Amino acid sequence: MNVSERQLRAFAALARSGSFAEACELLHLSQPALSISIRKLEDTLGGRLFTRSTRSLALTPEGEAFYPVVKRLLSDWDRALEDVHNRFALRRGKLHVAAMPTFTASRLPALLARFHRTYPDINVTVHDVVAESVVEMVRQGRAELGVSFDPGEAQDLTFKPLFRDQLVLALPAGHALLGKRELSWEDLLPFPYIALQRPSSIRRMVDNALAERSLQLTPAFEAHQLVSIGRMVAAGLGVGVVPSLSAAQVEEMGAAIRPIGSPALVREVGVLTRRRAPLSVAAQAMLAVLGESAA
């Protein structure tokens, strides 16, 4: 059946007012136009919805049964239109963002505050997960945006660089290496080494850099989270390699941070999205705010 919204609104207005003249005024229609809408609706449904006389207008039993259904349909229609309009106007919506803990604990809070000041009605869920999980959450559609290291070749994802992050050395307070002005990877060899567990991309990056220099660091301790590395270093258990993004957090734990050269290990940090999935308006707005972290 081909029933239009206009016909349903005409029926509802006439049923509510009980008068063609009043219904025409409510709908801003002429009486002939209203009569045509009602007649077409009745023809489509296969029967009369109103009984008419020169002095009265009343719903038939079928019209009485149809009226509450039409009211509900029109109410749902109006709410649906309002909801999608509010989403486009960023007055309503929900956004899932996946990000590395190093980013969520450093740059993200200020960016979220900026976003919330502009779009206070958008609910944002932040999934702070390891870099590899960020990639998978975006790939599976569980997060519209992800902030992580460059995943390399990934045909189903797009990567928008934000900034470069260099790996740095975390040292216990008072450590002998703090007296050196420049540190190399060879300087780490005599000391207990605390590493991220495989398959961490940082662990892989460090292992590859060491292998290229025919060096090998056998971890004395391994952990899954960078915060654990920081606390173990602060406790004097050894030295560890962490992203500069987490440097401030590690220093708050009581460890010291120094750059490592020869070679410096640098990775791009950026925003991941699914290549063939259009972004919601809320995600587009968040992407613009995240872009400010590149400054």
Beta strands, then each sheet from edge to edge (+ up, - down):
strand 1: 50-52
strand 2: 57-59
strand 3: 93-99
strand 4: 122-128
strand 5: 145-149
strand 6: 157-171
strand 7: 193-196
strand 8: 219-223
strand 9: 239-243
strand 10: 256-259
strand 11: 266-274
sheet 1: 1+ 2-
sheet 2: 4+ 3+ 5+ 11- 6+ 9- 7- 8-
sheet 3: 4+ 3+ 5+ 11- 6+ 10-
end
